[in-house]
Amino acid sequence: MSASAHTLFISDLHLTADRPDISQQFLSFIQDSAPRAEALYILGDLFEIWLGDDAMTPTHGIILNAIKSISDRGISVYFMRGNRDFLIGDEFAKACGCEILNDPSVINLYGTPTLLTHGDLLCTDDTDYQAFRAYIRDPKTIKQLMALSIEERIAKGREYRAGSQAANKEKPMDIMDVNQDAVLAMLREHNVEHMIMGHTHRPNEHSFELEGKPAHRIVLGDWHEQGSQVYADASGCELQELVRRV
């Protein structure tokens, strides 16, 4: 695709102090690629874990300041909460100059209505995860979590993460992928044929039929090894690999 007016989508960076290489790739992306775009959409799991806006660290501040540097230049930045950073709130949005999107949301992408979602809502075959998601996203649960000290939240986060890792080892991989019927239902509900999502760490482009019309779903990859982005302009969307600099 040419360097025309365009929009970028990324997801599942899982930034953490344990992987400074990923943080550096993101900072390079913000410096080199993002400034040439009209808008940047971050579709969840920017961080490995987010314990609340009141628990921001200096390391977090570097990332947020980088995002703020492009929003200050007039580039629109949108953020959708993922399953790892669902506690991100208004202070985060203010600090990096972004707008928080509901999951799912439909945008007009150069004339094409496009549904954006983090993607975990579509993994309906994983009933244990969906039950946990409903519990952890309940406003009462969030209120209880935020009433804990930061140290207690850290401990709780480690507990949840250990439980998730143990459970995932026992699950067939297909269960943790999206359910195609759920994909079709979400597209049908919002009357669109195009979707961009993350979460599953299975970058790919899927073409299928919906109500007799061609439909398309693009899955962003995680950034554990190299990263990926969706480049969108008036001619369409393209899933692209991001090669990590050594």
C-alpha positions as CSV (number, residue, x, y, z in Angstrom):
1,M,0.0,0.0,0.0
2,S,1.2,3.5,-0.7
3,A,2.0,6.1,1.9
4,S,-1.5,7.8,1.5
5,A,-3.7,8.9,4.4
6,H,-4.0,5.9,6.6
7,T,-4.9,4.5,10.0
8,L,-3.0,2.0,12.1
9,F,-4.2,-0.8,14.4
10,I,-2.2,-2.7,17.0
11,S,-3.0,-5.1,19.8
12,D,-1.6,-7.4,22.4
13,L,1.8,-5.9,23.1
14,H,1.7,-7.1,26.7
15,L,4.2,-4.5,27.8
16,T,6.1,-5.5,31.0
17,A,9.4,-4.6,32.6
18,D,10.5,-8.2,32.0
19,R,10.5,-7.6,28.2
20,P,12.2,-4.2,27.6
21,D,12.7,-5.3,23.9
22,I,9.0,-5.1,23.3
23,S,8.8,-1.7,25.0
24,Q,11.6,-0.5,22.8
25,Q,9.9,-1.7,19.7
26,F,6.7,0.1,20.7
27,L,8.6,3.3,21.3
28,S,10.3,3.0,17.9
29,F,6.9,2.4,16.4
30,I,5.5,5.5,18.1
31,Q,8.5,7.5,16.8
32,D,8.7,6.2,13.3
33,S,5.4,4.8,12.1
34,A,2.6,6.3,14.1
35,P,3.4,10.0,13.3
36,R,2.6,9.3,9.6
37,A,-0.9,8.0,10.4
38,E,-4.2,9.9,10.8
39,A,-5.2,7.7,13.7
40,L,-3.9,4.9,15.9
41,Y,-6.2,2.2,17.4
42,I,-4.8,0.1,20.3
43,L,-7.2,-2.9,20.7
44,G,-6.4,-4.0,24.2
45,D,-3.6,-5.7,26.2
46,L,-1.2,-2.9,25.7
47,F,0.1,-4.0,29.1
48,E,0.7,-7.4,30.5
49,I,-1.3,-6.3,33.5
50,W,-2.8,-3.0,34.7
51,L,-3.7,-2.7,38.4
52,G,-5.5,0.7,38.2
53,D,-4.6,4.2,37.1
54,D,-3.4,4.9,40.7
55,A,-0.8,2.2,40.3
56,M,1.1,3.8,37.4
57,T,4.8,3.5,37.6
58,P,7.6,5.6,36.0
59,T,8.0,2.8,33.4
60,H,4.3,3.2,32.5
61,G,4.9,6.9,32.3
62,I,7.4,6.5,29.5
63,I,4.8,4.6,27.4
64,L,2.0,7.0,28.2
65,N,4.2,10.0,27.4
66,A,5.2,8.5,24.1
67,I,1.5,8.1,23.1
68,K,0.8,11.6,24.3
69,S,3.5,12.9,22.0
70,I,1.6,11.8,19.0
71,S,-1.9,12.8,20.2
72,D,-0.4,16.2,20.9
73,R,0.5,16.4,17.2
74,G,-3.1,15.9,16.2
75,I,-3.1,12.2,15.6
76,S,-6.3,10.6,17.0
77,V,-5.5,7.8,19.4
78,Y,-8.1,5.3,20.5
79,F,-7.9,2.6,23.1
80,M,-10.0,-0.5,23.8
81,R,-9.5,-2.4,27.0
82,G,-8.3,-6.0,26.8
83,N,-8.5,-8.8,29.2
84,R,-5.2,-7.9,30.8
85,D,-5.7,-4.1,31.1
86,F,-9.5,-3.8,31.7
87,L,-8.8,-1.6,34.8
88,I,-7.5,1.2,32.6
89,G,-9.6,4.3,33.3
90,D,-10.0,8.0,32.7
91,E,-6.6,9.0,34.3
92,F,-4.9,6.8,31.8
93,A,-6.8,8.3,28.9
94,K,-6.0,11.8,30.1
95,A,-2.3,11.0,30.6
96,C,-1.9,9.7,27.0
97,G,-4.5,11.8,25.2
98,C,-6.5,8.9,24.0
99,E,-10.2,8.1,23.7
100,I,-11.5,4.9,25.4
101,L,-13.7,2.8,23.1
102,N,-16.4,0.4,24.2
103,D,-15.9,-3.2,23.2
104,P,-17.2,-3.8,20.6
105,S,-17.3,-0.6,18.6
106,V,-18.1,0.2,14.9
107,I,-16.2,2.8,13.1
108,N,-16.3,4.2,9.6
109,L,-13.0,3.2,8.1
110,Y,-12.6,5.1,4.9
111,G,-16.2,4.4,4.0
112,T,-16.3,0.8,5.2
113,P,-18.2,0.2,8.4
114,T,-15.8,-1.9,10.5
115,L,-16.3,-3.6,13.9
116,L,-13.5,-3.4,16.4
117,T,-13.2,-5.8,19.3
118,H,-10.5,-7.0,21.6
119,G,-11.7,-10.5,20.7
120,D,-12.1,-12.4,24.0
121,L,-15.9,-12.0,23.9
122,L,-15.9,-14.3,20.8
123,C,-14.1,-17.2,22.5
124,T,-17.4,-18.6,23.6
125,D,-16.3,-22.3,23.6
126,D,-14.1,-21.4,26.6
127,T,-16.9,-21.3,29.1
128,D,-14.7,-21.2,32.2
129,Y,-13.0,-18.1,30.8
130,Q,-16.3,-16.4,29.9
131,A,-17.6,-17.1,33.5
132,F,-14.4,-15.5,34.9
133,R,-14.7,-12.6,32.5
134,A,-18.2,-11.9,33.6
135,Y,-17.1,-12.0,37.3
136,I,-14.0,-9.9,37.0
137,R,-15.7,-7.2,34.8
138,D,-18.7,-7.0,37.2
139,P,-18.7,-3.4,38.7
140,K,-19.0,-4.9,42.2
141,T,-15.9,-6.9,41.7
142,I,-14.0,-4.0,40.2
143,K,-15.0,-1.8,43.2
144,Q,-13.7,-4.5,45.5
145,L,-10.4,-4.8,43.6
146,M,-9.9,-1.0,43.6
147,A,-10.5,-0.9,47.3
148,L,-7.5,-3.1,47.9
149,S,-4.0,-1.6,48.4
150,I,-1.7,-1.7,45.4
151,E,0.4,-4.4,47.0
152,E,-2.8,-6.5,47.6
153,R,-3.8,-5.9,43.9
154,I,-0.4,-7.1,42.8
155,A,-0.8,-10.3,44.8
156,K,-4.3,-10.8,43.5
157,G,-3.1,-10.2,39.9
158,R,-0.4,-12.8,40.3
159,E,-3.0,-15.2,41.7
160,Y,-5.3,-14.7,38.8
161,R,-2.5,-15.0,36.3
162,A,-1.2,-18.3,37.8
163,G,-4.7,-19.7,37.8
164,S,-5.2,-18.7,34.2
165,Q,-1.8,-20.2,33.1
166,A,-2.6,-23.5,34.8
167,A,-6.1,-23.7,33.4
168,N,-4.9,-22.9,29.8
169,K,-2.4,-25.8,29.9
170,E,-5.3,-28.2,30.3
171,K,-7.4,-26.7,27.4
172,P,-7.3,-27.7,23.7
173,M,-6.0,-24.8,21.7
174,D,-9.1,-24.6,19.6
175,I,-11.2,-23.8,22.7
176,M,-9.2,-20.6,23.2
177,D,-9.9,-19.4,19.7
178,V,-13.0,-17.6,18.5
179,N,-16.2,-19.4,17.8
180,Q,-17.2,-18.6,14.2
181,D,-20.9,-18.6,15.1
182,A,-20.1,-15.9,17.7
183,V,-18.2,-13.9,15.0
184,L,-21.2,-14.1,12.7
185,A,-23.6,-13.2,15.4
186,M,-21.6,-10.1,16.4
187,L,-21.3,-8.9,12.8
188,R,-25.0,-9.5,12.2
189,E,-25.9,-7.6,15.4
190,H,-24.0,-4.6,14.2
191,N,-24.9,-4.9,10.6
192,V,-21.4,-4.9,9.3
193,E,-19.2,-7.3,7.2
194,H,-15.7,-6.3,8.4
195,M,-14.0,-6.9,11.7
196,I,-10.5,-6.2,13.2
197,M,-9.6,-7.9,16.5
198,G,-6.8,-9.2,18.6
199,H,-6.6,-11.4,21.7
200,T,-6.0,-14.8,20.2
201,H,-2.4,-14.2,19.1
202,R,-3.2,-15.9,15.8
203,P,-2.5,-13.2,13.1
204,N,-4.4,-14.0,10.0
205,E,-7.0,-12.7,7.5
206,H,-10.3,-14.7,7.3
207,S,-12.8,-14.4,4.4
208,F,-16.2,-15.9,4.6
209,E,-19.8,-15.3,3.8
210,L,-22.4,-13.5,5.9
211,E,-26.1,-13.3,4.7
212,G,-24.9,-13.9,1.1
213,K,-22.3,-11.1,1.3
214,P,-18.5,-11.4,1.5
215,A,-17.2,-10.8,5.0
216,H,-13.7,-10.3,6.3
217,R,-12.1,-10.7,9.8
218,I,-8.5,-9.6,10.5
219,V,-6.7,-10.9,13.6
220,L,-3.8,-8.9,14.9
221,G,-0.8,-10.7,16.3
222,D,0.9,-10.3,19.7
223,W,4.3,-8.6,19.9
224,H,6.2,-11.3,21.7
225,E,8.5,-12.1,18.8
226,Q,8.0,-9.3,16.2
227,G,4.7,-7.6,16.3
228,S,2.0,-6.8,13.7
229,Q,-0.2,-4.0,12.6
230,V,-3.2,-3.5,10.3
231,Y,-2.6,-0.7,7.8
232,A,-5.8,0.7,6.5
233,D,-6.5,3.3,3.8
234,A,-9.1,4.1,1.2
235,S,-8.1,1.0,-0.8
236,G,-8.6,-1.4,2.1
237,C,-6.8,-3.1,5.0
238,E,-3.6,-5.1,5.1
239,L,-2.2,-7.2,8.0
240,Q,1.6,-6.5,8.2
241,E,4.4,-8.0,10.2
242,L,6.6,-5.6,12.2
243,V,10.2,-6.8,12.2
244,R,12.0,-6.2,15.5
245,R,15.3,-4.3,15.3
246,V,18.2,-6.1,16.8
